Amino acid sequence: MSLRHALLGLLSDEPASGYELTRRFEKALQRYAWHAQHSQIYPELTKMAADSLVTVAAEGARGRRTYAITDAGRAELRRWMLDPPETFVVRDEGTLRLFLLSTLDADDARTVLVPLIDSCEREIAALRKGIADADAASGGGLPFGRLVAEYGLRSFETLRDWASWALERIEHN
């Protein structure tokens, strides 16, 4: 995945400034899908404007620019969405730690799994509330992010269930 496509996806919902895009990354994408720093977003927006994928829709105080996706940007986002790689490459530190869990003794494995289960429970509760609020506010429509929120909910439920299963296996060995 590229930063460019993530930004196009975020801008497809509504125009935004670099600062707003940074905040949306922090809120919606950073923990779950893609990390981008403030210092990466601004140069990429400049390149995207040069490539006519976005345009500066407004300029405000202190040089603040609001960017909007162009038709060419929407076409590029669509092309990228419809042409997935043959093999998805995942780089997930949390999953790597779980993969290596067997390198720990049972007590240390519990030290990893119990907080993971608790964390999943908190994420599940927050996602359920967010989904319920979004569903109520949408009046039956499909607001931006609703599908991925459901994916997140199901992912955390699966991770919690797996961690509980692994903990039980460790405690019975």
N, C-alpha and C positions, 0 to 999 in steps of 0.2 A: 504494500500500500504506500502511496506517496502522500506527503503533506499536501501537495497540490490538490489531490482528489478529496482529501478530508475537508479542506477549505472550501472547495466547490460545493461539496455536500452541505456544509453548514450555511453557505451563502444561498443555496437553493431555497432555503426556508424564508430568509429575509436578509436585506442588506445589513451590513455590520461594519464597525470599525475594527482595526487590528486589536485594540484593547478588548472589545466585546468578543471577538473570536477567541482570544486568549482565555477569557473567562469561560466561554462555552467549552473549550478544550478541557479546562480544569474541572468543570462541573460534569460534563457529559461523556467525554472520551478518555481522558487521561488514565483513569483507573481501570477502564474496561477494554479499551481498544487501541488507543494510539496516544503517545505522548509527544507534545510539541512545546517548545519554549517560546517565550515572547520574542527572543532574539532570532528565532527561525521563521516565525510567522510573517513579520514585516518584510524581510527580503523576498520571501516567496510571493507575497501579495504584489510587490513591485514587478517581479518577473511575470506573474500572471497578467498584470495590466499590460505589460509590454507585449505579451502573447495574445492580447485581446480576449482573454478568458473572463476577466473582470473589468469593471470600469469604476472610476471614482464617481460615485453618485452625488456626493456632497463633501464640502470642505468646511470645517468649523474652526473654532478657536484653537490656537497653538498648533496649527497644521494638522488637526485631526481630520482624517479622511474616512468616509463611509464608503465601503465597496459593495458593488452589486454584481451578481453573476450576469454574464452576457449570453446571448443565444449560442455563441461559439463555446462558452463555458459549459452550458447545459448539454450541448452535443458531446463535448469531451467527457463530461461526467457520465452521460448515458453510455458512451462507447466503453469506458472503463468498467462500468457496472455490468455490462453485457458480455465482457470478455475477461472472465476470471482466469487466474492461472490454473494450470493443470494440477499443481500441487500447492496447497496453501502452506506457507512457511510461518510457523508460530514461534515467537520468542517470548516466553512467559516464565518469569523467575519463580513465581509461585508454583507452577506446575513442575518445574525443574526440582524444586525442593521436595515436592511430593514424590517425584520419581526416585529421588535419593533417600527417601524416608527409611528404607531398609538398612541404611548404613548406621542408623542410630540404635541404641539399646531401647528396650520397651519404655523405660521411664522418660527418656528424651523424646521418643516418638509421641508419647502422651502429651508432653510439653508443647509439641507442635500441633497436635490434632485437637485438643480441647479448646484452645483459643480460636482455632480455625472454625470449629463448629459454632462457637459463640458469635464470631464475626459474621458467619453466614446467616445466622438467625437475625442479627441486626440488619443486615443488608436486605434480607427477605422482607422483614417488616417494613423497612423504608420503601422498598420497591412496591410492595402491595399498596401502601398508602399513596405513593405517587401515581400509581396506575389507576387507583380508584378515583383520585382527585382529577386526573387527566380525563378519564372516561366520563366523569360527571360534568366536567366543563366543556367537553367536546359535543355533547348532545348527540352522541352516536356516531360522530365522524371519527376519523383516524388521525389524531394529532401527530405532529413531527415527533419522532422518537418512541411512539407507542409500541411499534413492533419490536424494536430493540430492547425496550424496557421489559417486555414479556420474555424475550430471550435471556436477559439478565436474571430475571426472577427464576426462570427454569434452570439456568446454569447454577445459581446459588443453591437452589433446592437440591440439585444433583450433587454438587460438591459437598453440601452438608450431609446428605444421605451416604455418600461414599466415605466421608471422614468418620461418620458414626459407625459404619460397617468396619472400616479399617481399625478403629479404636477397639471395637468388640473383638475382632480377630487377634489383635495384639494382646488384649487382656486374657484371652483364652488359650494363649500359647505359652 
